[in-house]
Amino acid sequence: MNKLLLTAYGFSTDKIKRAALGLLNIEHSSKVCIISTSRPEEKEKHPQMQQIRNDLLEFRLDQVDFLDVEFESAKKLYGYDLIFLNGGYPFYLLHFLKKSGATIF
């Protein structure tokens, strides 16, 4: 079953962190992907992207990667247990998600 957690503030509160941990099965190795396409000028170098990556690593996940669906294959997403969509420019992200075939819209 797929699970979805929507938050406007990332992992900024303990309640949000607990909700995210509740969605993950951390009894096995967990791989997380942060889609960085929504911040075209900054990508994973942006401090907010690095904070999200650090927050996820604090959950003791095995792997946290970045993926830019503008330039990389969306097929890579199949290998992840969690996909994190960060804020930014939603229409830019949606355009490249559609173009990549990652969505059914």
MOMOUR-V498819 format. One record per residue. RES is the residue in one small letter. PHI is phi in radians with two decimals (999 if undefined). Layout:
BEGIN
RES&PHI / RES&PHI
END
This chain:
BEGIN
m&999 / n&-1.41 / k&-2.23 / l&-2.40 / l&-2.15 / l&-1.86 / t&-2.59 / a&-1.56 / y&-2.23 / g&1.00 / f&-1.84 / s&-1.36 / t&-2.22 / d&-1.10 / k&-1.10 / i&-1.17 / k&-1.07 / r&-1.12 / a&-1.10 / a&-1.12 / l&-1.09 / g&-1.15 / l&-1.47 / l&-1.67 / n&-1.72 / i&-1.55 / e&-1.33 / h&-2.05 / s&-1.12 / s&-2.13 / k&-2.02 / v&-2.12 / c&-2.14 / i&-1.77 / i&-1.41 / s&-1.76 / t&-1.11 / s&-1.25 / r&-2.15 / p&-1.06 / e&-1.53 / e&-2.10 / k&0.87 / e&-1.32 / k&-1.41 / h&-1.12 / p&-0.98 / q&-1.15 / m&-1.11 / q&-1.17 / q&-1.13 / i&-1.09 / r&-1.06 / n&-1.11 / d&-1.07 / l&-1.15 / l&-1.15 / e&-1.14 / f&-1.34 / r&1.10 / l&-1.38 / d&-1.33 / q&-2.65 / v&-2.29 / d&-2.08 / f&-1.88 / l&-2.42 / d&-1.95 / v&-1.23 / e&-1.23 / f&-2.08 / e&-2.11 / s&-1.21 / a&-1.19 / k&-1.07 / k&-1.09 / l&-1.15 / y&-1.10 / g&-1.53 / y&-1.92 / d&-1.47 / l&-2.46 / i&-2.05 / f&-1.89 / l&-1.75 / n&-1.51 / g&-1.14 / g&2.34 / y&-1.84 / p&-1.09 / f&-1.26 / y&-1.11 / l&-1.08 / l&-1.03 / h&-0.98 / f&-1.36 / l&-1.14 / k&-1.10 / k&-1.06 / s&-1.34 / g&1.52 / a&-1.34 / t&-2.11 / i&-1.87 / f&-1.18
END
